[in-house]
Amino acid sequence: MAATLMAEGFLSYAAIADVKQAIVYALFVLVPLLAMTGGSGFVLSRRSEHPLVAAKRRRMPVIALNGILVLMPLALFLNLKAGQGAFDLSFYGAQALELVAGGVNLWLIGLNIRDGMRLRGRTSTVLQAPV
């Protein structure tokens, strides 16, 4: 997301195309790592009834579906369009949707990290206040 914003804001069309291609290449590493992370979380928490664990379990399918059904196809589409030099309305519409969907996933993952830290007792009292 940071690379996209930097390229879109300050760099050339060629750099934007390079960023889009790098994102597609990164999917080959990112997707298996995220699957392993989610899977290990489910295994480690399978018997827990803790409300924070339940909240994390509810978020995970949303994160996964958003990634698989929205972010991955958009990454492939944007890479194709950028590779063709087609920086048109469909490219920028898809780019906006990718940034919103990516932001949603970052927010949900951040909530999971926060709740995981609370479960481990690694946050300050201020952060442990109910949200």
VENURSUL-V898143 format. One record per backbone hydrogen bond with DSSP energy under -1.0 kcal/mol. CO is the residue of the C=O (numbers start at 1). NH is the residue of the N-H. If there is no record, write none. Layout:
CO;NH, CO;NH
//
This chain:
1;5, 2;6, 3;7, 4;8, 5;9, 6;10, 7;11, 12;16, 13;17, 14;18, 15;19, 16;20, 17;21, 18;22, 19;23, 20;24, 21;25, 22;26, 23;27, 25;28, 26;29, 26;30, 27;31, 29;33, 30;34, 31;35, 32;36, 33;37, 34;38, 35;39, 36;40, 37;41, 38;42, 39;43, 40;44, 41;45, 45;48, 50;54, 51;55, 52;56, 53;57, 54;58, 55;59, 56;60, 59;63, 60;64, 61;65, 62;66, 63;67, 64;68, 65;69, 66;70, 66;71, 67;72, 70;74, 71;75, 72;76, 73;77, 74;78, 75;79, 76;80, 77;81, 78;82, 79;83, 80;84, 81;86, 82;85, 85;87, 86;88, 88;92, 89;93, 90;94, 91;95, 92;96, 93;97, 94;98, 95;99, 96;100, 97;101, 98;102, 99;103, 100;104, 101;105, 102;106, 103;107, 104;108, 105;109, 106;110, 107;111, 108;112, 109;113, 110;114, 111;115, 112;116, 113;117, 114;118, 115;119, 116;120, 117;122, 124;128, 126;129
//
